[in-house]
Amino acid sequence: MNAYQTVNTPEQLAHLCRSLETEQKIAVDLEADSMHHFTEKVCLVQIGSSKGVFIIDPLQTDRMDLLEPVMADPSVEKVMHGADFDIRSLDRDFGIRVSNLFDTEIACKIIGIRERGLAALAKKYCNADLDKKFQKTDWTRRPLTDDKLSYCADDVAYLFRISDILKKTLLEKGRLEWVKQECENQVRVRFEPNHDSPLFVKFKGAGKMDSRTLTVLEYLLQMRVKIAEKKDLPLFKVMGTHSLSTMAWKKPVTKDMLKRSGALSDKQMSMYADQCIRAVQEALELPGAKLFTYPKTRGTRLSDIEQKRIKALKKMRTEKSAAMEIEEGFLLNNALIAALAKANPAVRQDVFEMENISPWQADLLADDILQVLQGLR
């Protein structure tokens, strides 16, 4: 159990931020309430420094903007684990931007560490057992007990030690610069709204639906959002994607049809049957001209030679990945491979100018990529 100090007032937060200005690096993590509420928000921010662990409560202080200067300060390194969600959340709730990031999860990917959860890393490098029993806690509830706060403190207490060990390995392998480049990409992510219409564009399998089925799905998705917002519940706690997909395909317009579809549990039937049937009926009544259609992506059809290039590039990636002990998808993801197959670069500079390729990837793989592609010309 690690010691911690709570920060619950603007005055305490201002004092903490002044002390952080002189730090060379800080560890950062946060807790949110996505498992319990419709509108997700940051409930706690944990900061580790040379002076100890501090747990900031945004629900009790309305001056989180005080934290922004140090988070944006390029002279202070921010050590985080799996920073994507945290960076988007800080941006969404407080307009806080992060600079000089060292993401321990990214570092693990680049040196091929498979078990890279924070608990696994704390055990491996610090011989510490992190108790994850509060992983699904509703962090909006107050007061917070000592054991819950200790749980939060643990999430940053070991990050310095873990990052130091990972950096040593990266230096030995000559890959520290690779992590820096990927972290520079990571800090550029921003929050994107989840409930913009049409909702079906983010629904798996929607692209295979005909226009009428897609429209039924959209009406059901909008219905679920309204219910979730009214009840202040996350979407999955209202009904899951399988239920929505089943109703979209089967289009039940009576309770008996809905019951026989198996889309909803008995409890869901009692709560949502009428709303689901109404949504389906409204979608079925729409004239053909007003039906939704799935947006077509231009240029998705691949020629025979492009498919051969993709196959050959994936083979090269697999061999290179095994030799370097780095994850295949991180070394060169499928989207980049498809783009390379289409662009068919002829010289190294062409590879460096590809969109979404990092300099380290281009420098490392350009010759291999060109060799593969030239062999198919």
VMD Tcl script that draws the C-alpha trace (Angstrom):
set ca {
  {0.00 0.00 0.00}
  {1.49 3.31 -1.10}
  {1.16 6.58 0.78}
  {-0.75 9.42 -0.86}
  {-2.06 12.92 -0.28}
  {-5.51 14.06 -1.38}
  {-6.05 17.34 -3.25}
  {-9.62 18.56 -2.84}
  {-9.53 22.37 -3.05}
  {-8.29 24.94 -5.57}
  {-5.76 26.14 -3.01}
  {-4.33 22.64 -2.55}
  {-4.22 22.12 -6.31}
  {-2.45 25.45 -6.89}
  {0.16 24.51 -4.28}
  {0.68 21.10 -5.90}
  {1.04 22.60 -9.37}
  {3.68 25.03 -8.16}
  {5.65 22.14 -6.72}
  {5.36 20.15 -9.95}
  {6.93 22.96 -11.99}
  {10.37 21.99 -10.66}
  {10.00 18.27 -11.37}
  {11.89 16.59 -14.22}
  {9.12 14.04 -14.64}
  {5.75 13.16 -13.18}
  {3.58 10.05 -13.40}
  {-0.06 10.55 -14.41}
  {-3.18 8.40 -14.39}
  {-6.91 9.00 -14.00}
  {-10.16 7.30 -13.08}
  {-13.40 7.88 -15.00}
  {-16.98 6.66 -14.72}
  {-17.62 5.17 -18.16}
  {-18.84 1.90 -16.65}
  {-21.65 3.61 -14.76}
  {-22.91 6.81 -16.41}
  {-24.08 8.09 -19.78}
  {-21.92 11.20 -19.86}
  {-18.42 10.08 -19.04}
  {-16.24 12.31 -16.89}
  {-12.90 12.28 -15.13}
  {-13.42 11.55 -11.44}
  {-9.85 11.43 -10.13}
  {-6.40 12.40 -11.41}
  {-3.39 10.74 -9.82}
  {0.00 12.45 -9.96}
  {3.27 10.86 -8.88}
  {6.34 13.05 -8.28}
  {9.59 13.00 -6.32}
  {7.55 14.37 -3.41}
  {5.02 11.54 -3.34}
  {1.65 10.55 -4.81}
  {-1.18 13.06 -5.01}
  {-4.82 12.27 -5.79}
  {-6.77 15.19 -7.22}
  {-10.57 15.18 -6.98}
  {-12.07 17.14 -9.92}
  {-15.55 16.65 -8.46}
  {-14.58 18.80 -5.48}
  {-12.45 21.46 -7.14}
  {-13.53 23.43 -10.19}
  {-10.03 24.71 -11.00}
  {-8.54 21.84 -12.97}
  {-7.23 24.46 -15.38}
  {-4.45 25.01 -12.83}
  {-3.00 21.67 -13.91}
  {-2.82 22.62 -17.59}
  {0.53 24.53 -17.58}
  {2.55 21.69 -16.08}
  {0.88 19.07 -18.29}
  {1.73 21.16 -21.36}
  {5.26 22.00 -20.15}
  {7.75 20.26 -22.48}
  {10.46 20.40 -19.81}
  {8.47 18.05 -17.53}
  {8.19 14.46 -18.76}
  {4.80 12.84 -18.25}
  {5.00 9.08 -17.65}
  {1.70 7.38 -18.43}
  {0.53 3.87 -19.24}
  {-1.84 3.46 -22.19}
  {-2.27 7.23 -22.46}
  {-4.77 7.38 -25.34}
  {-7.92 7.32 -23.20}
  {-6.45 9.64 -20.56}
  {-5.29 12.23 -23.11}
  {-8.72 12.28 -24.77}
  {-10.45 12.55 -21.39}
  {-8.26 15.42 -20.15}
  {-8.92 17.23 -23.42}
  {-12.69 16.63 -23.23}
  {-13.26 17.67 -19.62}
  {-10.63 20.31 -18.94}
  {-9.04 21.34 -22.24}
  {-5.74 20.01 -20.88}
  {-3.07 19.11 -23.44}
  {-0.12 16.84 -22.74}
  {3.45 17.25 -23.97}
  {6.68 15.28 -23.46}
  {4.95 11.95 -22.97}
  {6.60 8.64 -22.21}
  {3.95 5.95 -22.60}
  {5.06 2.68 -20.98}
  {2.54 0.69 -23.04}
  {3.99 2.03 -26.29}
  {7.48 1.18 -25.01}
  {6.33 -2.39 -24.34}
  {4.99 -2.75 -27.87}
  {8.27 -1.57 -29.39}
  {10.35 -4.08 -27.45}
  {7.85 -6.91 -27.83}
  {6.53 -7.31 -24.28}
  {3.29 -9.26 -24.61}
  {1.98 -9.04 -21.04}
  {1.96 -5.27 -20.77}
  {-0.91 -4.50 -18.41}
  {0.17 -2.23 -15.57}
  {-0.32 -4.99 -13.00}
  {1.87 -7.38 -15.01}
  {4.61 -4.76 -15.37}
  {4.49 -3.84 -11.66}
  {4.90 -7.51 -10.79}
  {7.68 -8.09 -13.32}
  {9.79 -5.02 -12.58}
  {8.83 -4.01 -9.03}
  {7.69 -7.34 -7.52}
  {4.47 -5.55 -6.56}
  {1.01 -7.11 -6.58}
  {-1.58 -4.60 -7.72}
  {-5.05 -5.45 -6.48}
  {-7.50 -4.66 -9.30}
  {-10.66 -5.32 -7.26}
  {-11.83 -1.72 -7.71}
  {-11.42 -1.72 -11.49}
  {-15.20 -1.46 -12.03}
  {-15.90 0.99 -9.20}
  {-18.23 3.93 -9.69}
  {-15.70 6.69 -9.04}
  {-18.37 9.40 -8.80}
  {-19.46 8.15 -5.38}
  {-18.22 10.06 -2.36}
  {-16.73 9.74 0.19}
  {-13.91 7.54 -1.16}
  {-12.59 4.94 1.24}
  {-8.89 4.59 2.09}
  {-8.58 1.29 0.23}
  {-10.01 2.84 -2.95}
  {-7.64 5.79 -2.74}
  {-4.72 3.42 -2.13}
  {-5.77 1.50 -5.22}
  {-5.58 4.74 -7.22}
  {-2.20 5.64 -5.75}
  {-0.78 2.28 -6.86}
  {-1.53 3.15 -10.48}
  {1.19 5.81 -10.52}
  {3.48 4.69 -7.69}
  {5.45 2.22 -9.83}
  {5.51 4.07 -13.15}
  {8.91 5.72 -12.57}
  {10.62 2.41 -11.83}
  {8.91 0.71 -14.78}
  {9.76 3.54 -17.18}
  {13.41 3.60 -16.08}
  {13.80 -0.12 -16.78}
  {12.02 0.14 -20.13}
  {14.17 3.09 -21.17}
  {17.32 1.13 -20.38}
  {16.15 -1.71 -22.62}
  {15.16 0.72 -25.36}
  {18.58 2.37 -25.25}
  {20.28 -1.02 -25.48}
  {18.19 -1.88 -28.53}
  {18.52 1.58 -30.07}
  {14.77 2.12 -30.01}
  {14.23 4.97 -27.54}
  {13.81 7.46 -30.40}
  {11.09 5.23 -31.86}
  {9.10 5.53 -28.64}
  {9.56 9.30 -28.61}
  {8.14 9.56 -32.12}
  {5.14 7.38 -31.28}
  {4.52 9.37 -28.10}
  {4.59 12.59 -30.12}
  {1.86 11.07 -32.29}
  {-0.08 9.98 -29.20}
  {-0.28 13.44 -27.61}
  {-1.99 14.77 -30.75}
  {-5.15 12.72 -30.24}
  {-8.27 14.61 -29.24}
  {-11.67 13.71 -27.87}
  {-14.27 12.81 -30.51}
  {-18.01 12.87 -29.67}
  {-19.58 9.41 -29.47}
  {-23.22 10.24 -30.15}
  {-23.15 12.13 -33.44}
  {-25.62 10.97 -36.10}
  {-25.70 8.76 -37.99}
  {-24.81 6.36 -35.22}
  {-24.57 3.27 -37.44}
  {-21.20 4.32 -38.90}
  {-19.54 3.05 -35.71}
  {-21.66 -0.10 -35.48}
  {-19.91 -3.32 -36.49}
  {-21.67 -5.07 -39.35}
  {-23.70 -2.05 -40.46}
  {-21.85 -1.87 -43.76}
  {-23.40 -5.21 -44.79}
  {-27.00 -4.07 -44.19}
  {-29.48 -3.05 -46.87}
  {-30.94 0.46 -46.63}
  {-34.15 -0.56 -44.82}
  {-32.31 -2.68 -42.24}
  {-29.75 0.08 -41.76}
  {-32.52 2.59 -41.14}
  {-34.15 0.32 -38.55}
  {-30.76 0.00 -36.87}
  {-30.29 3.78 -36.80}
  {-33.69 4.32 -35.20}
  {-32.92 1.68 -32.59}
  {-29.52 3.22 -31.88}
  {-31.07 6.66 -31.43}
  {-33.69 5.14 -29.16}
  {-30.96 3.54 -27.01}
  {-29.12 6.86 -26.67}
  {-32.30 8.58 -25.45}
  {-32.96 5.85 -22.89}
  {-29.36 5.83 -21.69}
  {-29.28 9.61 -21.34}
  {-32.55 9.67 -19.42}
  {-31.43 6.91 -17.07}
  {-27.83 8.18 -16.89}
  {-26.48 4.78 -17.89}
  {-23.75 3.74 -20.33}
  {-25.19 2.42 -23.58}
  {-24.20 -1.20 -22.97}
  {-26.22 -1.27 -19.74}
  {-29.40 -0.48 -21.67}
  {-28.93 -3.12 -24.36}
  {-26.03 -4.66 -26.20}
  {-25.03 -4.63 -29.86}
  {-26.30 -8.19 -30.42}
  {-29.79 -7.16 -29.33}
  {-29.79 -4.17 -31.66}
  {-28.46 -6.15 -34.60}
  {-31.04 -8.90 -34.11}
  {-33.91 -6.42 -34.03}
  {-32.58 -4.58 -37.09}
  {-32.49 -7.78 -39.13}
  {-35.75 -9.32 -37.85}
  {-37.72 -6.03 -37.61}
  {-40.28 -7.08 -34.97}
  {-43.44 -4.95 -34.97}
  {-45.33 -6.76 -32.20}
  {-44.37 -7.91 -28.72}
  {-44.84 -11.51 -29.77}
  {-42.43 -11.08 -32.70}
  {-39.94 -9.29 -30.45}
  {-40.18 -12.03 -27.83}
  {-39.65 -14.77 -30.43}
  {-36.64 -12.94 -31.89}
  {-34.73 -13.50 -28.64}
  {-33.24 -10.03 -28.92}
  {-34.17 -8.96 -25.39}
  {-34.17 -10.59 -21.98}
  {-37.41 -10.80 -20.00}
  {-36.32 -7.79 -17.94}
  {-35.51 -5.79 -21.06}
  {-38.84 -6.80 -22.58}
  {-40.69 -5.36 -19.61}
  {-38.73 -2.09 -19.77}
  {-38.10 -1.44 -23.47}
  {-40.42 -3.54 -25.65}
  {-42.80 -0.70 -26.53}
  {-39.98 1.70 -27.40}
  {-38.21 -0.88 -29.55}
  {-41.37 -1.74 -31.48}
  {-42.13 1.94 -32.01}
  {-38.61 2.57 -33.33}
  {-38.87 -0.36 -35.75}
  {-42.33 0.72 -36.95}
  {-41.22 4.31 -37.55}
  {-38.24 3.13 -39.58}
  {-40.41 0.77 -41.64}
  {-42.88 3.55 -42.42}
  {-40.23 5.80 -43.96}
  {-40.45 6.15 -47.76}
  {-37.56 4.73 -49.76}
  {-36.14 8.15 -50.59}
  {-35.52 8.88 -46.91}
  {-33.75 5.63 -46.01}
  {-30.18 5.66 -44.79}
  {-27.40 4.28 -46.93}
  {-23.97 3.25 -45.74}
  {-21.29 5.67 -47.01}
  {-19.24 4.10 -49.76}
  {-15.48 4.42 -49.49}
  {-13.94 5.22 -52.83}
  {-11.08 3.18 -54.09}
  {-11.51 0.27 -51.68}
  {-11.49 -2.32 -54.46}
  {-8.01 -3.78 -54.86}
  {-6.55 -4.99 -58.12}
  {-4.91 -8.40 -58.39}
  {-1.40 -6.90 -58.27}
  {-2.30 -4.80 -55.21}
  {-3.53 -7.92 -53.43}
  {-0.26 -9.68 -54.29}
  {1.69 -6.72 -52.90}
  {-0.30 -6.83 -49.66}
  {0.34 -10.55 -49.26}
  {4.08 -10.09 -49.90}
  {4.35 -7.08 -47.56}
  {2.58 -8.99 -44.77}
  {5.00 -11.88 -45.22}
  {7.93 -9.45 -44.93}
  {6.34 -7.90 -41.84}
  {5.92 -11.26 -40.14}
  {9.56 -12.18 -40.75}
  {10.84 -8.76 -39.64}
  {8.60 -8.75 -36.59}
  {9.86 -12.15 -35.43}
  {13.50 -11.18 -36.00}
  {13.15 -7.89 -34.10}
  {10.74 -9.11 -31.39}
  {8.25 -6.35 -32.07}
  {4.51 -6.71 -32.59}
  {3.49 -7.06 -36.24}
  {0.67 -4.53 -36.09}
  {2.87 -1.98 -34.40}
  {5.76 -2.51 -36.78}
  {3.52 -1.92 -39.80}
  {-0.26 -1.93 -39.51}
  {-2.64 -3.25 -42.17}
  {-3.81 0.21 -43.20}
  {-0.23 1.23 -43.99}
  {0.38 -2.00 -45.88}
  {-2.72 -1.38 -48.02}
  {-1.59 2.20 -48.67}
  {1.88 1.00 -49.68}
  {0.37 -1.61 -52.00}
  {-1.63 1.11 -53.75}
  {1.12 3.74 -53.87}
  {3.81 1.26 -54.95}
  {6.76 3.52 -53.95}
  {9.85 3.25 -56.13}
  {12.52 4.99 -53.98}
  {13.19 5.51 -50.27}
  {11.94 9.09 -50.30}
  {8.56 7.86 -51.53}
  {8.28 5.65 -48.44}
  {9.20 8.53 -46.11}
  {6.51 10.69 -47.71}
  {3.74 8.14 -47.11}
  {0.95 9.47 -44.92}
  {0.78 8.09 -41.35}
  {4.19 6.40 -41.43}
  {6.56 7.40 -38.63}
  {10.17 8.31 -39.51}
  {11.50 5.34 -37.54}
  {9.27 2.96 -39.50}
  {10.31 4.43 -42.83}
  {14.00 4.35 -41.94}
  {13.80 0.79 -40.65}
  {11.61 -0.72 -43.36}
  {12.08 1.33 -46.54}
  {14.67 -1.00 -48.10}
  {12.62 -4.11 -47.26}
  {9.45 -2.53 -48.63}
  {11.15 -1.51 -51.86}
  {12.71 -4.94 -52.28}
  {9.32 -6.63 -51.89}
  {7.57 -4.29 -54.30}
  {10.34 -4.38 -56.91}
  {10.10 -8.16 -56.92}
  {6.50 -7.86 -58.12}
  {7.10 -5.37 -60.91}
}
mol new
graphics top color blue
foreach p $ca { graphics top sphere $p radius 0.5 }
foreach p [lrange $ca 0 end-1] q [lrange $ca 1 end] { graphics top cylinder $p $q radius 0.2 }
display resetview
